[in-house]
Amino acid sequence: IEAAMEENDIDGSIVVMDIKNGDILGMASKPDFDQSNVENYIKSSGNELINKSIWQFDLGSIFKTVVAAAAIEGGHVDPKDKYKCQGYIDVGSNRIKCSTHKSHEDREIDMKEAFALSCNSTYIQIGTKTGAENILEMAGKLGLGQKLCFTIPEEKAGYIPEVQEDGIGNISIGQGKIQVTPLQVTCMMATIANNGIRNDPQLVDSLITEKGLTVKKLERSRPQIVLNPVTSKLLKDMLHEVTVTGTGQQANIEEYGGSCGKTSSTQTGINEGEVVHGWFAGFVPYEKPKYAITVFIYNGKSGGGAAAPVFKEVAVKILRDVKR
C-alpha cells in the first residue's frame, strides 16, 4: 500500500484489515516523515506528522451504508420500494442537490440502484422514513464515533452528532458534522463482509523479547453481532452493485472474484469548500471476502475517479501476490 500511494502521489491513507479477526494488515499515511529527523517536520505545513489513518475527516456518501443498514435492519423501508429523483430535494429551508441525477432522471429507482448511483434525493427520503435516531444508533453499532484500537493511544474518536445537532438531510448523506477515521470505515466494511459480526481492529498481537520469547499475548476484544445476516447480505449485494453499474466501476475486479465498496466525494468547509476528499471503502473478493480496504485521498476531488482505481490496484496486488 505504501508503493501504491507513492506511485499515485497520494496525500492520504490506506488501511487493510483481515475481515475474520480484525487484524490490521497494513496501515499507511502519506506524506510521511524520517523518524530520525522529526525536528525537520515540526513547522512543516505538509501534515507529515499526522497519521491520517486514525485522524477524523468528513465522510460523505459512504455514510449511506449506515443509513441503508438502519433502514433494512429496523424494517423502516421495503428494499423493493421505488423512488423518484427530481435532481434535488427540499429539506426544511435547504435544497440538497443530487449530483448523479442524469443517470436516473427518467425512471423510478429502488434502494439498491440508488445506492449504486449514490442518489442523494432517494437516501434523504429513506433517511426520513428511518429516523435520525435510528441511523445514528446504527453508526455507533458499526464502530463510528469511538476509538476502536486500544494499542493506538493517539487514535481519534471521530464525531457522530446527537439527533438535535444536525438535520436529517445532512445525516442521510453523511454531510454536516459527521466525521470518521479511515480505520473506523474499514472496520465498518469488515463487519458487513463478516455477516454482521464486528471485530475491533487489532494492531499488536503480542509482546516478545528480542530472542523471540513471548512475554504477553494481548487479549482480543470479543466479537459483537451488530447486524442480522440477512441485512449484511443485502448490504453486501448493494456494495457489489456499486462496482458493477454504479459510481465505483473503476474498483471492479470481476476477474479476481469481484469487489464491493462505496464511493464518497466529500465536500468540506476547508478553503471555502474548495477541498473535496475522495474515498473508496469496501472489501474483496465479493464471494467469501477476506480483506477490507479503505482508500482516503485528501482533496482527491472524486471517490470514483481518484480513490476507486487505487483500491483496485491494491486489491489486485493483494489477491494475486499475498499468501495468507
N, C-alpha and C positions, 0 to 999 in steps of 0.2 A: 504493500500500500504506500510506503514511502517512495518507491520508484515511480508509481503511477502519479503521485502528487507532484514529484519533481518533473517528470516528463510533460505533464499538462500544466505546469506552472500554477499550481493551486494554492491559494491562500484559504485555509480552512481545515477540515478534519475528515478523517475516515476511521470508522470503527467497525471491527468484525468480531462477532460473538458466536460461540457454539450454542446452537439452539437447544440442545438436550440438557445441558448442565449450567449454562450461563458463563462459561469461561470466556474471558476477553482474550481472543486470539491475536488481535492486532489493534493498536490504537495510536494514530499518528496525528500530529498537528503541525501545520506549516504557516508562516515561516518558523523554523526552529532556531536553536542557538548552540554555540560552542560552550559546553558545560565547564570547560577550563578557563573561559574568559567571560564570565557572566557580567562583569562590570562594564563590558563594551555595549551592553544592551539596556542598561538601566534607564537611559534617557532616550532610547530609540522610539520612534513613532510606528514601528512595524509590528508591534504586539508579539514579538518573538517569545516573550516570557509568559504569554497566556496559552494555556493548554485548551484549545478550542473544543476538544472532545468532551470536556467536562465544564464548559462555560455555557451560560444561558444566552439563547438567541430567540428572536421572533421565529415562529414556526410556519404559519400559513396553512395551506391546503392539506398537508399531511394530517392535520388535526381532524379532517373529515373522517379519518379512520376511527377516531374516538366517537364522533357523532354517530356513525354507522353502527358501531359496536353497541352503544347505548340504546339506539333505536331498535335494533334487532333483539338484543338481549331482554329488553323490557317489554317487547311486544307493542311498542308505541306506533309502529307503522308496519304495513304489509310490504315486504320487499318487491312484490309484483305491482304495487300501486304505480300509476303513471302521473307524470308532472309535465307542465308546460313552462318553458323558459321564455320570457319576453326580452331577454337581454339585460334585464335589471330587475330588482325587487325593492320595494319601499318598505323600510322598517322604521316605524315612527317617522321622524323628520329626515331620516337618512335614506339616500338612494344608493344601493350597492349594485355594481355592475357585474355581469358575467363575461369574463374575457374570452371564453370559448364559445360564445353564443352562436357564432356562424356554423359550428359543427353540428348543431342540433336545433336550429331555429324553425325548421319546417315540420317538426313532429313532436309527439309526446315521448318522454323517455322514462325509464324506471330507475330505481335506486342504483343498480349496478352500472348502467350506462352513464348515469350522471356522475358516478364516482370516477369511472374511467376517463370521462371528458372533463372532470373537475368543474362541474356546473355549480356556481355559487347560488343561483336562484333556487335550484332544487334542494340543495343542502340547508339553506335557510328555512325552507318550508318543512323539511324533515326535522331540523333542529327545533323549530317552533312547536311541532307536534310532540317531540320527545321531552322538551323542557330543559332549561339551563341546569337546573339542579341535578338531573339525572346524567347529563353529559359530563358535568364537572366531577361528579362522583365516579363515573367510569374512568375519567382521566387519572384519578388517584389510584384506582384499582390496577391500571396499566402501568403505574410507576412514574407518572409525570408529577411535577411539583414536589419532589422529595429526593433526598440523597439516597443512592442505591448501593454504593460500594464503600464499605467501612474502611477499606485499606487505602482509600484516596481521600485524605482529610480535606484537601482543597477543592473537592468537588462541589459545584454549585447545585442548589436545590431546584433552580428554575422557579417559575411562578404560574400558578393556576389561580385566577381571581375567584373571589366569592361571587355568589349569584348576583348580588346587588351592585357589584363593581363594574360590570360590563354588560352590554346589550346582547340579546340572543343573535342578532345579525353578526356581530364580531365573533362570538363564541362558536357559531355554526361553521365558520370558515377559518378558524384559527388565527384571527387577527386581534387587534386590540391589545390587551395586557398580557396575553398568554406568551410565556417564554419557556423554552425547554433546552436541554443539552443533547448533543448528538448521541451520547451514551444512553440517555433515557429513551430516545426514539428507537435506538437499536434494541433495547430491552422490550419495548412495546411490540415491535415486529417479531421478535423471537417468541414472545408469548402467544401471538396469533398462530405462528407456524407450529408451535408446540401444543396445539389443540387446547389452548386456553390456560395452560399451566405456566405460571410465571416463576422463573428462576432469576433472582437478583444477580447482577454481574459480579464475577469473581476474578480478581486480578492476581492475588497471591495464593498459591496452593499450600505452601509450607515454608517453614524457616529451616535452613540447613547450614551446617558448618562448611568451611572451605574444603573439608575432606569428604563431603557428601553425606554426612550423617544427619538424619532428620532430628531437629530439636523440637519442633512443634508443627503439627499439621493443623491448619486453621479450619475452624468449623464453617460449614456452608449454611447459608440461610435455608430454611425449609421451603420447598416449592409450595406455591399457593395456586389453587384453582380459582381463576378470576373470570373465566368465560365458559359458557356452555360449549361443548364440542361442535354442536350444530351451528352456533354463532360463529365460531372460529372457522368452520368450513366455508360458510357463506362469505366471510371476510377474505379468506384465502383466495376464493374464486374471484372476488371483486378486485383484489390486488393483482391477480394474474391478468385480468382483463385490461388493466391499465397498460400493461406491456404489450398487449396483442393489438388492441384497437384504440387505445387512449393516448394520454399525454406522455406516457413513458415508453413509447415504442423503441426508443434508442437504447433501452435497457433489455430488450428482448434477446433471449438466448435459447430458443426452442431446441437448437441442436445439442444443448447440454442439459435438457430436461426442463427448460422453461424457467422463467423468473417471475417474481411477484414484487410489487412495490407501489409507491405513490410519490408523485412529484409535488414540489412546492416552489413557487416563485414568490418570495415573501417580501412584501412592501414593509419598509421600516421608516422610522421618523428621522433617520440619520441623513445629514446633508439635505434637509428639506424633502426627504423622500426619494432622493436620487439613488440611495443604496438599496439594492434588491438582492436578497440572498437566494441562492439556488440550492435546493435539497433534492435528494432522491434516497429513499429508505425502503428496504424490503428484505427479501430472503431468497435463497436458491438452494437446490432446484425446487420447482413447483411441486413435484411429487416427492415425498419423503425428504423435506427440506433439512439442510444441515447447518447453513450459515446465514446469520442475519447481518446485513451490511447497511451502513448509513454513510452517505457522501454529503458533506456540507461544504458549500463554497461561498465564502464571504464575498458579497457583491457579485455573485455569479450570474445575476440577471435572470437566468432561466433554469428551473429544475429539470425540465425535459430536455433542454438543449445543451446544458453545461454539465449537470450532475449525473444524469442518466447514462451517458456514454462512459463516464469514468466508473460508475457502478458495474457496467457490463464488462469493462476491461479487467477490473479487479476480480469479479465473479468468475469469469472465464479462466483467468490465470490460476485461481484457487482450485476450481473444479478439475482443471486439466493437469495441474502440476503438483498440487499439495496432496500428500497422502496422510490421512488421519483415520 
